[in-house]
Amino acid sequence: MNMREIQKAQQKLMKAQEELEAKQFVGTAGGGAVAITMSGKFEITNVKIDPEAFSAEDIADLEAMVKAAARDAFDKATDAQQKMLNSMMGGIKMPGLF
C-alpha cells in the first residue's frame, strides 16, 4: 500500500467516524417505558420515561430500567462502531481496536 492509498483510507475512515458520531441510538427497557438516546460519541442526548408506567413505589424498578436502557443504547452505538471499523478494515483484526 503506497502513501496515497493510506491517506485515502485514512480520510475515508475519518469521514465514516464523523458520520457515526452524528448518528443517534435509542436504547429501551421495560417495553419502551424508558428510552435513552445516545450519540455515536456515547453521549446521552435524551431520556424519556413514561410517567404512567411508574408509581412512587416503583423507583427501584425505574432506576434499573434507566440503567438497562443506557446499556442498550451503548451496545447499539458500540455495535455500529464495530461494523463501521470492520467494513473499513475488510475484516482485518487489529490489536487494541475492539
Helices and strands as residue ranges (DSSP letters): H 3-22, E 24-29, G 30-32, E 34-39, E 44-49, G 51-53, G 56-58, H 59-89
